[in-house]
Amino acid sequence: MSKHRRYRSAEKMLGTSPGTLTYVGEEIQHATRIKRIDYNSTDYHVDDNARLSACRLPAEEIPHITWIDVDGIHEPKVVQRLGEQFQLHPLLLEDVMNVEQKPKVDLYDDTQANESIVYVTLKMLHHNRRQQEIEAEHVSLVLGKNFLITFQEERSMDIFQPVIERIKASSGKTRRNGPDYLMYALMDLIVDHYLVITERIGEKMDELEDYIVQQRANQQTLATLYQLKRELAYIRRVVNPLRDMLGVLLREESDLIQRSTMPFLRDLADHVNQVIETLESYREQIAGLMDVYYSIVNNRMNSVMKTLTIISSIFIPLTFIAGIYGMNFDNMPELRTQTGYFWTLAAMTAIAVGEVIYFKRRGWM
């Protein structure tokens, strides 16, 4: 994410009052898509093209869990209408539309409906194979008494589709539990993607390590190392807050999170700790690989300088002899010796061969 984009994002929010709905992110031309899923342990209903009028706070007597999946956060009117229908706090809606918002969890107990709300925002990471880089998608989860609203950026695919398929297949515990378990399932899906991303980085680092150890590294290898270092730093900024977020969910006694969901949240916290520990080890490994790369480069440079020094040492006495006999003074008896040229060449050859033998015996060549 470039500094220029961050500056423009801050400039968009400049001067606006708290709770003002302003989309902060890349421009998107597609319309927002809304999907409504009602389910319980016996049946389910999926409306892929739900209208805003159908997205209302579910009545308490309805024995269904309502999941509103909003694909696209770039239209303030849509987000504001959903907030009005579910009576959500304006600051919550503001965070939904700000893709620069850091991962966090907020507990709202003073909503207009006098009901508790748990708001979770985090990042979904994607590996862009074409550009060979990691892209982040802003995701928000709003947990209510018998509903869950999810907001995700406009993408070519629904990141929550595996959970939707589980609901359709009635497999697992999703259909038999409340919206708090659904929130856990979606967060677990996102953390699983973190594990996939870290595995890809680990494979890339193993490949780079082989190149460096086999002394096949070049400037492109160093550039790739720096790219991985930046990716690790960004992933750490995305993943590290999850540890504290899950700690808040586990410590706070919220009526929205059932006791039966707590073991799953603790297991999710273990997965987050695993990702964080892996990232820390990768960061240390990258630092070590950079040190090894620079050591190899320095050794290679020292070897080149050593070779050049030896060559210079061999030619110094030869240059000295050639310089003496190249002065062309009249009173130089050796210049008029018929065999002087051949004796000079023989002496220079003997000196050069002698130096080579001496350097080899000392292990300098």
Secondary structure as GFF3:
##gff-version 3
##sequence-region A 1 365
A	DSSP	alpha_helix	3	13	.	.	.	ID=ss1
A	DSSP	beta_strand	33	39	.	.	.	ID=ss2
A	DSSP	beta_strand	44	47	.	.	.	ID=ss3
A	DSSP	three_ten_helix	52	54	.	.	.	ID=ss4
A	DSSP	beta_strand	65	71	.	.	.	ID=ss5
A	DSSP	alpha_helix	76	85	.	.	.	ID=ss6
A	DSSP	alpha_helix	90	96	.	.	.	ID=ss7
A	DSSP	beta_strand	104	108	.	.	.	ID=ss8
A	DSSP	beta_strand	117	128	.	.	.	ID=ss9
A	DSSP	beta_strand	133	143	.	.	.	ID=ss10
A	DSSP	beta_strand	147	152	.	.	.	ID=ss11
A	DSSP	alpha_helix	161	169	.	.	.	ID=ss12
A	DSSP	alpha_helix	179	213	.	.	.	ID=ss13
A	DSSP	alpha_helix	219	251	.	.	.	ID=ss14
A	DSSP	three_ten_helix	259	261	.	.	.	ID=ss15
A	DSSP	alpha_helix	262	324	.	.	.	ID=ss16
A	DSSP	three_ten_helix	333	336	.	.	.	ID=ss17
A	DSSP	alpha_helix	340	361	.	.	.	ID=ss18
###
